[in-house]
Amino acid sequence: MFGFMRNVAAAAFIAAMAVPTVSLAFTIGDDGLHKEEWFSHTFRDIAEDIEEAKSQGKRLVLVFEQRGCIYCKEVHENILSVPEIRDYIKDNFMVVQYNIHGAEEVTDLDGESLTEKTASRKWRLLFTPTFLFMPEDVPENTDAARAAVAVMPGAFKKKTFTEMFIWVRNKGYEKEESFQDYYNRRFNEGTAGNTQVTE
């Protein structure tokens, strides 16, 4: 009997060791949003944040989320929890989180003072999560929505999600190939989602 129980325990231990573990590095804030420990905490002055990201050799991306968003949960728990994806974004982007219904002060690129909520209305953001990818340099006489070099509304599968970050980092928006054509080419080449093959 004891031998049988030992064998069952050993089999359970081996099975548990065979299941890959995922490191979840986020907490849930008082506002109900998933908080990644590597997200940047700033005064939400977008011009200053663009400059700060640039000084670090990174690009600024604003992510809008809300409490109870199942797609935000998917991004944090099943995409940003993948070390390869998380590390690529962490190494190449400064990510600042916004609450689409929030009251924190925001200074838009045109100098207007807003709250997170009024900023998301001004920029016509309807879905969460929405990622606004900012330009390398601070533009003049425009707001953040118009200045964005790319916008990713909603949640996508891992490969599409990752490829958007790679495409922005490589300034794909300056090239003739659209993101859709770029993604299809990478998919057909078998490199879509591979952060080691970034062109």
C-alpha positions in Angstrom: 0.0 0.0 0.0 2.8 2.4 1.0 4.7 1.5 -2.1 1.7 2.2 -4.3 1.2 5.6 -2.6 4.9 6.4 -3.1 4.5 5.6 -6.8 1.4 7.8 -7.1 3.2 10.7 -5.3 6.2 10.3 -7.5 4.1 10.3 -10.7 2.3 13.4 -9.5 5.6 15.2 -8.8 7.0 14.3 -12.2 3.8 15.4 -14.0 3.9 18.7 -12.1 7.5 19.3 -13.1 6.6 18.6 -16.7 4.1 21.4 -16.9 5.8 24.7 -17.9 5.3 27.5 -15.3 4.3 31.0 -16.3 5.6 33.9 -14.3 2.9 36.4 -13.7 4.6 39.6 -12.7 1.5 41.8 -12.4 -0.7 42.8 -9.4 -4.2 44.1 -9.5 -4.4 47.8 -8.5 -7.1 49.6 -6.5 -8.5 50.7 -9.8 -9.0 47.1 -10.9 -6.3 47.3 -13.6 -3.5 44.8 -14.0 -0.2 46.4 -13.0 3.0 45.1 -14.6 6.0 45.8 -12.4 7.9 47.0 -15.4 5.4 49.6 -16.6 6.6 53.2 -16.2 5.0 55.5 -13.7 5.1 59.1 -15.0 3.3 62.4 -14.6 1.5 61.6 -17.9 3.0 64.6 -19.7 3.2 62.9 -23.1 5.9 65.2 -24.6 8.1 64.6 -21.6 7.4 60.8 -21.7 8.4 60.7 -25.4 11.7 62.4 -24.6 12.3 60.1 -21.6 11.7 57.0 -23.7 14.1 58.4 -26.3 16.8 59.0 -23.7 16.5 55.3 -22.8 16.7 54.2 -26.5 13.1 53.2 -26.4 9.7 54.2 -27.9 6.7 55.4 -25.9 3.5 53.4 -26.0 0.3 54.4 -24.1 -2.0 51.5 -23.1 -5.6 52.2 -22.2 -7.4 49.7 -20.0 -10.4 49.5 -17.7 -11.7 47.5 -14.7 -13.3 44.2 -15.7 -11.9 44.1 -19.2 -11.6 40.5 -20.2 -9.3 41.4 -23.1 -7.0 43.3 -20.9 -6.9 40.3 -18.6 -6.0 38.1 -21.7 -3.1 40.4 -22.6 -1.6 40.4 -19.1 -2.2 36.8 -18.3 -1.5 35.1 -21.6 0.7 37.4 -23.7 2.8 39.7 -21.4 3.4 36.6 -19.2 5.4 35.0 -22.0 9.1 36.0 -21.2 10.2 36.4 -24.8 7.3 38.8 -25.6 7.5 40.7 -22.3 11.3 41.1 -22.5 11.2 42.4 -26.1 8.6 45.0 -25.2 10.4 45.9 -21.9 13.7 46.3 -23.7 12.4 48.4 -26.5 9.4 50.4 -25.2 8.4 52.6 -22.3 4.9 51.6 -21.5 2.6 54.0 -19.6 -0.8 52.7 -18.5 -4.0 54.8 -18.6 -7.4 54.1 -17.1 -10.0 54.9 -19.8 -12.3 56.1 -17.0 -9.6 57.5 -14.8 -9.2 60.9 -13.2 -5.4 61.2 -13.2 -4.1 64.4 -14.9 -2.8 64.1 -18.5 -0.9 66.8 -20.5 -1.6 66.2 -24.2 1.0 67.0 -26.9 -0.9 70.2 -27.8 -0.5 71.3 -24.1 -4.1 70.7 -23.1 -4.6 69.5 -19.5 -7.1 66.6 -19.3 -8.0 63.6 -17.2 -7.5 60.1 -18.5 -11.2 59.9 -19.1 -11.4 63.2 -21.1 -8.2 62.3 -23.0 -9.7 59.0 -24.1 -12.8 60.8 -25.3 -10.8 63.4 -27.1 -8.7 60.8 -28.8 -11.9 58.7 -29.6 -10.7 55.6 -27.9 -13.6 53.1 -27.6 -11.9 49.7 -26.9 -9.7 48.3 -24.2 -7.0 47.6 -24.3 -5.9 50.2 -26.9 -2.2 50.8 -27.5 -1.1 54.2 -28.9 2.4 54.1 -30.3 4.0 57.5 -30.1 6.6 58.9 -32.6 10.3 59.1 -31.8 10.3 62.8 -31.5 7.8 65.3 -30.0 5.6 66.6 -32.8 4.3 70.2 -33.0 0.7 71.4 -33.0 -1.1 68.1 -32.7 -2.6 65.8 -30.1 -1.5 62.3 -29.1 -4.1 60.5 -31.2 -3.1 62.3 -34.4 0.6 62.0 -33.6 0.4 58.2 -33.0 2.4 56.3 -35.6 0.2 53.2 -35.0 -2.9 52.2 -32.9 -3.7 48.7 -31.8 -7.3 48.6 -30.6 -8.5 45.5 -28.7 -6.7 42.2 -28.1 -5.0 40.1 -30.7 -3.3 36.7 -30.7 0.3 36.5 -29.5 1.9 36.7 -32.9 -0.1 39.7 -34.2 0.4 41.5 -30.9 4.1 40.9 -30.9 4.5 41.8 -34.6 2.9 45.2 -34.0 5.6 46.1 -31.5 8.4 44.8 -33.8 6.9 46.7 -36.8 6.8 50.0 -34.8 10.3 49.5 -33.4 11.6 49.0 -37.0 9.6 52.0 -38.3 7.5 49.9 -40.6 5.0 52.8 -40.7 7.6 54.7 -42.8 7.8 52.0 -45.4 5.5 51.3 -48.3 4.5 47.8 -47.0 1.4 48.0 -44.8 1.3 46.3 -41.5 -1.1 43.7 -42.9 1.2 42.9 -45.8 4.2 42.8 -43.5 2.4 40.4 -41.1 1.3 38.1 -43.9 4.8 38.0 -45.3 6.3 37.2 -41.9 3.6 34.6 -41.3 4.3 32.9 -44.6 8.0 33.0 -43.9 7.4 31.3 -40.5 8.9 34.2 -38.6 5.7 35.9 -37.3 6.0 36.6 -33.6 9.7 35.7 -33.5 11.4 38.6 -31.6 14.8 37.1 -32.6 14.1 37.7 -36.3 13.1 41.4 -36.4 14.5 42.6 -39.7 
